[in-house]
Every structure is written in structure tokens, then in C-alpha cells.
Amino acid sequence: MSEVEKLTNPEDLKQYSNLSRYCFFDREGWSDRMFRPESFRGTVYGCKEKGQLMSGVISHNMAFSYWGTGGIASSGIGCVVSDPAVRNEGQIREIMTGLLKDNYGDGKILSFLYPFSYRFYNKFGYGTLGEGVMYTFSPP
């Protein structure tokens, strides 16, 4: 099993961007606009094999307001990617486990995502918010 690491150097972030473009079949560059390291506020986690990034997940820093309480630290999980050669080998599970432990240690008690599969993310404690009147998200 590959080790989970926080990706910080430009080469690793470029590998993440390339893997994201590949996994999301992005030919127009929308993933580049979503993930701009110069304005990014969060952490990119990844697993590499022989120096090549094979899987990655972004944890965006967010603040959540609930019934008038503001500034509750949280994270938004996004752009979960895996090279097809390592899918179903547990890398995303390892990344999510480490990421959520880091978030909890940083005081982030809530995490949000828009999953491709509810069943996959249920094992990490995610569930649906249910019916809602309105949700408002704004950048910090």
C-alpha cells in the first residue's frame, strides 16, 4: 500500500492536475479553473507509486453557519481521483481516513461532499442532509 501524503510541491500539484483532467475526461480545462494552486485554500492529499501520483483528494477549507452560529470549521471534499490501474486497491480509503483524522485534529467537525456513490462514502460516516429549504455557500 502506498503512503498517504500531503501534496505541496509544484510537481506533485501538477501531477494531481493532470490526473484530475484524465479522470474527469476534461478536454476544456474546467478542472484547471477549479484547482488553481495560487488561490487554493485547502490541502491536496495523494498516494504515489515510484514517484508517480496514482490517487488524490482535495480537502477545501470551509466555514459553516448553523442556526445563527457562524465560523464552524469544516471541509469540502472534492476532486477524488484514481488512476484506473489502482482502482479498488484501497488508496482512496487510506486517503479519506488520513484526511478526516487531520480535519478532526484541526477542529473541523463537519465535512461536505457531492458523492458519485453514497454507499462508498457511508463507510466514512457521510450521509444525506435530507430535505432542505435552502443552503447557501459562500467563499471565505
Secondary structure, 3 states (H helix, E strand, C coil): CCCEEEECCHHHHHHHHHHHHHHCCCCCCHHHHHCCHHHCCEEEEEEEECCEEEEEEEEEEEEEEECCEEEEEEEEEEEEEECHHHCCCCHHHHHHHHHHHHHHHCCCCEEECCCCCHHHHHCCCCCCCCCCCCCCCCCC
